[in-house]
Amino acid sequence: MTVSAPGQQADVVVLGAGMVGVSTAIAARQRGLSVIVVDRREPGSETSYGNAGIISSGSILPLNTPALWKNLPKYLTNTHPALRWNIPWAIANASWVIRFLAAATPSQTRPRAAALAGLIGTSMKLHRDWIVQAEAGHRIRETGWLKAWRGDGLAAAKAEQAALAEFGIRSEVLDRQGISALEPNIIPAYSVGLLHSQTASVDSPGAVVKAYAKMLAANGGAVRQSEIKQVAALDDSWRVELADGEINARHVVVALGPWSAELLRPLGYRVPLATERGYHQHFVPNPARKLLRPIHDAEGGFLMTPMEQGIRVTSGVELTARDAPSNYAQLEAVVPMARSVVEFGEAVGERWRGSRPTLPDSLPMIGPAPRHRGLWLAFGNQHIGFTTGPGTGAAIAAMIGGEAPPFDTSAFSPSRYIA
Ligand SMILES: Cc1cc2nc3c(=O)[nH]c(=O)nc-3n(C[C@H](O)[C@H](O)[C@H](O)COP(=O)(O)OP(=O)(O)OC[C@H]3O[C@@H](n4cnc5c(N)ncnc54)[C@H](O)[C@@H]3O)c2cc1C
């Protein structure tokens, strides 16, 4: 699968082999283009490894909706498990914070939801096809995703259901008995639930990206493991400089997830990309008390997902610099909350940290770089990049081929932030 030639040529070089990059390479290859995807690690080893594995039909409402204003007082205390923020980081990135909050209005929420519904709809179809073609069909569960409230969440559940229904996305409001019927093995801690019934999940997101990369290689694409140093514009093509050589290509796609902004800085683009960091830890499952689907604890802002490695507990959002030292306080705060719902044993393996790449409007950049022909941007997929990788890739591949993308990409245009 790995190519190690010092100098190579391709129609398209994709930088980054997370879910977004690998998906883009697959979609470009399907259009008959020669493709090389480059990453310093094996495919699916970073953010696309450590996420909650949800292929979410209903994640059309990002964090910065009007509901954020209601929750802001509790988040400002910096003690809530769902959201912590680093004060010096927030001051240094005040413009990102202000724009993020400014997007949380009703008038800005509906168009963003519509845009995400298009991206997600395309992505769901592609995932369901590709996961079978990639011989990883055994990893997908079509059991939905349960969001659940311990206290009185009925109004919030109904409001979310109505927002989803506007875009034809099905969900089901459940009471305590309904939740017990759905998840008979959990402790009945929740009084209200919202089942996203069209949502799927996988038991190993990293393994799914690797399977997709293997499928790419089997179909003639190349996967190269190397550190990307920089990209240089030539007359009508690009040179990608690597630690162990270079690649020349007509098209370069930046799909470096939370690392995307720094590669673009030498080209004169200052991308307002922040990182919503998150953590995970695995626990030995109790085979007699099996969890059947991912559960999102609405009050705690964390998730519990049954994975190959055990029960994966993923934490909420930590707004700080991507490479700041880990702070496990949020994860430690939610593990006892998770234990009050799912019976599991000891922790297994290391705690993991990753960064959700987020632009101020919580929409990804999908499209051409404004001032450079043949340079394409595909990043900023925030909390839903595992879901939306395939749609992002399909749209970029269509644009490279000079065709209309499979959904309306106007809201994702890079030129909304960079010129
Ligand atoms: C705790 C948590 C839970 C989440 N849960 C979900 C979920 O359930 N469902 C969902 O849809 N999304 C979820 N997400 C979001 C999702 O994981 C991300 O949006 C997605 O993985 C981003 O994919 P990507 O391909 O853009 O980035 P990445 O997967 O990070 O890929 C970028 C790649 O670029 C490579 N790279 C960077 N710099 C260089 C360089 N200089 N040279 C070579 N290679 C380089 C990296 O090695 C990396 O492999 C979650 C995120 C977190 C943190």
The ligand as an SDF file (V2000), in Angstrom:
LIG
                    3D

 53 58  0  0  0  0  0  0  0  0999 V2000
  -13.6560   13.3370   20.8280 C   0  0  0  0  0  0  0  0  0  0  0  0
  -14.1310   13.4260   19.3970 C   0  0  0  0  0  0  0  0  0  0  0  0
  -15.2840   12.7320   19.0130 C   0  0  0  0  0  0  0  0  0  0  0  0
  -15.7430   12.8280   17.7060 C   0  0  0  0  0  0  0  0  0  0  0  0
  -16.8230   12.0640   17.3090 N   0  0  0  0  0  0  0  0  0  0  0  0
  -17.2430   12.0930   16.0210 C   0  0  0  0  0  0  0  0  0  0  0  0
  -18.2740   11.2350   15.5730 C   0  0  0  0  0  0  0  0  0  0  0  0
  -18.8010   10.4230   16.3180 O   0  0  0  0  0  0  0  0  0  0  0  0
  -18.6960   11.3360   14.2760 N   0  0  0  0  0  0  0  0  0  0  0  0
  -18.1100   12.2050   13.4080 C   0  0  0  0  0  0  0  0  0  0  0  0
  -18.5630   12.2850   12.2630 O   0  0  0  0  0  0  0  0  0  0  0  0
  -17.0630   12.9810   13.7730 N   0  0  0  0  0  0  0  0  0  0  0  0
  -16.6090   12.9440   15.0620 C   0  0  0  0  0  0  0  0  0  0  0  0
  -15.5690   13.7210   15.4600 N   0  0  0  0  0  0  0  0  0  0  0  0
  -14.9610   14.6380   14.4810 C   0  0  0  0  0  0  0  0  0  0  0  0
  -14.0790   13.9100   13.5050 C   0  0  0  0  0  0  0  0  0  0  0  0
  -13.2560   12.9830   14.1810 O   0  0  0  0  0  0  0  0  0  0  0  0
  -13.1990   14.9020   12.7250 C   0  0  0  0  0  0  0  0  0  0  0  0
  -13.9940   15.9380   12.2000 O   0  0  0  0  0  0  0  0  0  0  0  0
  -12.5250   14.1830   11.5540 C   0  0  0  0  0  0  0  0  0  0  0  0
  -11.8220   13.0410   12.0120 O   0  0  0  0  0  0  0  0  0  0  0  0
  -11.5830   15.1020   10.8080 C   0  0  0  0  0  0  0  0  0  0  0  0
  -11.0080   14.3340    9.7790 O   0  0  0  0  0  0  0  0  0  0  0  0
   -9.8540   14.8970    8.8890 P   0  0  0  0  0  0  0  0  0  0  0  0
   -9.5560   13.8910    7.8480 O   0  0  0  0  0  0  0  0  0  0  0  0
  -10.2020   16.2890    8.4790 O   0  0  0  0  0  0  0  0  0  0  0  0
   -8.6180   15.0640    9.9240 O   0  0  0  0  0  0  0  0  0  0  0  0
   -7.6240   13.9710   10.5310 P   0  0  0  0  0  0  0  0  0  0  0  0
   -8.2850   12.6780   10.7330 O   0  0  0  0  0  0  0  0  0  0  0  0
   -6.9600   14.5990   11.7020 O   0  0  0  0  0  0  0  0  0  0  0  0
   -6.5590   13.7940    9.3760 O   0  0  0  0  0  0  0  0  0  0  0  0
   -5.5670   14.7560    9.1090 C   0  0  0  0  0  0  0  0  0  0  0  0
   -4.2830   14.0050    8.7830 C   0  0  0  0  0  0  0  0  0  0  0  0
   -3.2750   14.9530    8.4060 O   0  0  0  0  0  0  0  0  0  0  0  0
   -2.0420   14.3860    8.7830 C   0  0  0  0  0  0  0  0  0  0  0  0
   -1.0210   15.4310    8.8250 N   0  0  0  0  0  0  0  0  0  0  0  0
   -1.0980   16.6340    9.4520 C   0  0  0  0  0  0  0  0  0  0  0  0
    0.0050   17.3630    9.2210 N   0  0  0  0  0  0  0  0  0  0  0  0
    0.8100   16.5990    8.4140 C   0  0  0  0  0  0  0  0  0  0  0  0
    2.0860   16.8100    7.8170 C   0  0  0  0  0  0  0  0  0  0  0  0
    2.7840   17.9500    7.9760 N   0  0  0  0  0  0  0  0  0  0  0  0
    2.6260   15.8080    7.0680 N   0  0  0  0  0  0  0  0  0  0  0  0
    1.9350   14.6460    6.8740 C   0  0  0  0  0  0  0  0  0  0  0  0
    0.7240   14.4100    7.3980 N   0  0  0  0  0  0  0  0  0  0  0  0
    0.1520   15.3690    8.1750 C   0  0  0  0  0  0  0  0  0  0  0  0
   -2.3190   13.7660   10.1350 C   0  0  0  0  0  0  0  0  0  0  0  0
   -1.3620   12.7630   10.4460 O   0  0  0  0  0  0  0  0  0  0  0  0
   -3.7290   13.2370    9.9690 C   0  0  0  0  0  0  0  0  0  0  0  0
   -3.7610   11.8520    9.6770 O   0  0  0  0  0  0  0  0  0  0  0  0
  -15.0660   13.6460   16.7680 C   0  0  0  0  0  0  0  0  0  0  0  0
  -13.8950   14.3170   17.1530 C   0  0  0  0  0  0  0  0  0  0  0  0
  -13.4240   14.1930   18.4430 C   0  0  0  0  0  0  0  0  0  0  0  0
  -12.1480   14.8970   18.8140 C   0  0  0  0  0  0  0  0  0  0  0  0
  1  2  1  0
  2  3  1  0
  2 52  2  0
  3  4  2  0
  4  5  1  0
  4 50  1  0
  5  6  2  0
  6  7  1  0
  6 13  1  0
  7  8  2  0
  7  9  1  0
  9 10  1  0
 10 11  2  0
 10 12  1  0
 12 13  2  0
 13 14  1  0
 14 15  1  0
 14 50  1  0
 15 16  1  0
 16 17  1  0
 16 18  1  0
 18 19  1  0
 18 20  1  0
 20 21  1  0
 20 22  1  0
 22 23  1  0
 23 24  1  0
 24 25  2  0
 24 26  1  0
 24 27  1  0
 27 28  1  0
 28 29  2  0
 28 30  1  0
 28 31  1  0
 31 32  1  0
 32 33  1  0
 33 34  1  0
 33 48  1  0
 34 35  1  0
 35 36  1  0
 35 46  1  0
 36 37  1  0
 36 45  1  0
 37 38  2  0
 38 39  1  0
 39 40  1  0
 39 45  2  0
 40 41  1  0
 40 42  2  0
 42 43  1  0
 43 44  2  0
 44 45  1  0
 46 47  1  0
 46 48  1  0
 48 49  1  0
 50 51  2  0
 51 52  1  0
 52 53  1  0
M  END
$$$$
